[in-house]
Amino acid sequence: MKEAKTSPIITATNLSFGYGDFMLMKDISFQVNEHDIFIIMGGSGCGKSTLLHILTGLKAAAKGKIIVDETPLNTDRTGKIPEKLMHSCGILYQGGALFSSMTLFENIAMPLQQYTDYSDKLISELVSLKLALVGLAGFEEFYPSEISGGMCKRAGLARALALDPKIVYCDEPSAGLDPISSRNLDDLFLELNSSLGTTFVIVTHELPSIFTIGSNSIYLDGESKSILARGNPKELLKNPPSEKVRQFLTRGEK
């Protein structure tokens, strides 16, 4: 198992973001360390997914600065993603977001065909490797409609891993999955984090996932528009910094 590093791979400073004049968060700052499984959590409507979109470069913040893998992101608000980050970051969208008219092979090959000059043979080998990494060896010619929801999530993860990114962003990866499929996906995150050293930034409200995979986290509070807690979720459960955080982390307990 790789020794965890403490150097930040993502640094967000004084971020404010929202929609128009409505601010979801104001002047928040945090760091994601290399090899973290970093959880973004909080109540509904607090801005978790919006923050993830800002970190991926899909949306610009109203103010503040983000450094991802030593590269400034969205400083000019043009919406252009630096070329370096196209290779060093991958995204797993809700539902997998696979192209329904394309086989799993075609879905995963697409970023390799678009962003590399690899030969067809090498791309074929890499696609098979990525599918094997997520437990889908032999499913290259299947269409998304022919596999289960959990398998679609894993295929989406294979596509996110196609370019060997340092960071993979995941938006509610367990949404819509049964408990067994959700746990299998969590186990996969842990395995990839350990074996490949991949940093994961995951938006989720699922407590089993938060406590099983989270090594670091922030809790976004929509009322104060600030970060109410940060750190390992298990430690936050032991010593919650506020009643609101305690209630969130003990939901469902009798």
N, C-alpha and C positions, 0 to 999 in steps of 0.2 A: 504493500500500500504506500502511495506517495505521501511524503511528509507535507503537511499543510503549510502554506505560506501565508504571511500576514500582510503582504504588500497589496495595496488597493489596485484593482483592475478597473473599477468604476468609481469616480468621485463626482458627486452632485453638490453644488454649492449655491445656496440662496435661491432655490427654484421656486417660482410661482407659476401656477398654470390653472387653466379653466377654459371656459367657453365665453367669448365676448367679454362683457364686464363682470361676469360671474366667476369668482375665483374658487377653485376646489381646494388648493393648498397655497400657502403663502410662506416664502422664505424658508423652505425646508432644505436641510443639508444631510448627507449621509455618504457612506462608503461601502462598496462591495469588495471584499477581499478575494484574491485569487483562490480558486477551488472551493469557494463558498457554495452552499445551496441556500440562496438568499430568498427569504419569503417576504413578499409584500402583502400585508394583511390589513383588515379593517372592515367596518360595516359597509353595507350597500350604499353606493353613490358617493363614496369618499374620494374616489379618483384613482383607485388601484390600477385599473386597465389603462386609464389615460396616462398615468405615470409610466407604465410599461411602454406605451406607444412613443412617449417622449424619449425614453432611454434607447429605443430602437431607431430613432430618427424619423419615425413616421409622422410625428407631430412636433411642432416647436413649442417650447415653453414661453410664457409671457416675459419672464426675466430669469436670470441665473445662468450658471455655467455647468456644463457636463464634460468630463474627460473620460473617454472610453478607450482602454488599451493605449494610453498616452496620446490619443487623438481627440482634439476638440470636436464636439458634436453640435450642429445647429447653431453655431455662434452668429451666423449671418441671417438665420431664419429663412433661408431659401428653400428649405425642405430637401436639399440635396444631401445624400448620405456619402461620406468620404469613401473612396474606393477600398481603402484598407479595411474598413469596417464591414464591407460587403462580404469579405472573406473571413474575418475573425468573429463574426456574430451569426447565429442562426436563430430562427423563430419557429416555435410550435404554437400555432393558432388554436383557438377553441374548435373542437370538432375535427382537427387535423388539417382542414382546408385543402384537401387534395383535389386535383382536377378530375372530375368524375368521368370524363371522356378519355382519360389516359390511364394506362396500366400503372401498377406500382413502380415498375422499372422506369417507365417514361417520366413519372412524377419525380423520382429521385435523381434521374439522369439530367433533368433540365438545368439545375444550377451548375452542374459540372460542364454541360455543353455551353452554357452561357458565359461562364466566368473563367474557364480554363481552356487550354489548347491540347488537352489530353486526347489520345487516340481513342477510337471507338472501343477497342479491346480493353484498354485500361479503364475506361468509363464503365464498361460492363462488369469488370472485376470489382470496381469500387462500389457499384450499386449492390452487387451480391454481398459484399462485405458489410455494407451499412445495414442491409436487411437482416443479415445474420446477427449483427450486433444487437438488434432489437427483437430477436426471436422470430423473424419472419423469413428465414431461409427457405427458398423454393417457391416463394409467392410472387416472383417477379412479374408474371403474366396475368395476375389477378387484377380486376378492377375494384375500385373502392366499394361499389355496391355489392360485391361478392364476398366481402369480409365483414367482421363484426366491428362495432364502434371502438372497442378497445384496440383491435388490430389497426384500425384507421389512425388512432392516436399514435400508435407505435410506428406506423409507416410515415406519419407526419414528422415524428421525431427523427426517423432515418433521413428524411429529406433535410431537416434542420442540421443534421450532422454531416451532410454530403461534402462540405468544403473543410472539414476538420476545424470547426470554429473553436475559439477559446471560451466563448460565452454562448449559452443558449437561453433565450427568453421564452417563457411558457405562460400562456394566459389561460387560467383555470383548466389545467390539463385533465383533471379528474371529473370535470363536469359531465353529467350524463352517463357515467360508468357505474356498474354495480360494484359493491365493496371488494370483491375478489379481483376484478380487473383493475380497480383503483390501486389496490395494494401491489399488484404485479407491476403497474407503472411506477409506483414509488420505488420498488426494489430495483427497477431498471435505472431510475435516476441515480440511486446510490451506487449501483455497479459502475455506471459510466463516469460518475464523479470520482470514484476510487481508481478505476483502471485507466481512464484517459486524462484525468485531472481537469475535466470540463467544469467550468463555473456555470451554475444554473441560477437564473433570476426568475422566480415563480410567483405569479399572482394566484392566491388560493384562499378560500375561506374554510376549507375542509380540515377540521381539527386533527383527524388521524394522520393526514399527510403532513400538516404543519409540524407535529411532534415527531413523526417518523423520520422525515428527511431534512428538516430545517436545521442548519448550523448557525444561521444568523437571520435577523429579521428586522423589519420596521412595522409599527402599527400606525396607520394613518387615521386621524380623527377628523371627520367631516365637520363637526361642530366648531372646534377651535382652529381648523384648517392647518393643523400642525402634526408633527410626529409625537405621539404620546409615549412610545416605548421603542426600544431597540435592543437587540442582542439575541442570544440563543433562546428559542421559544420555551424550552424546558426550564431554563433559568427564570424566564419571565413568569412562568406558571408558579414557580416556587416563591418568587418575590415580585408580585405584580406592582408596578409603579403607580397604578391608579385603580379605582374601583371599576372604571369602564373597561380597562384591559383585563382585569380579573374576570369580569362577567363574560367577555368575549372568549377567553381561553377556558372557561368552565361551562360553556353551553352544553345543555343536555345532562349535566350531572344532577343527581337527585340529592 
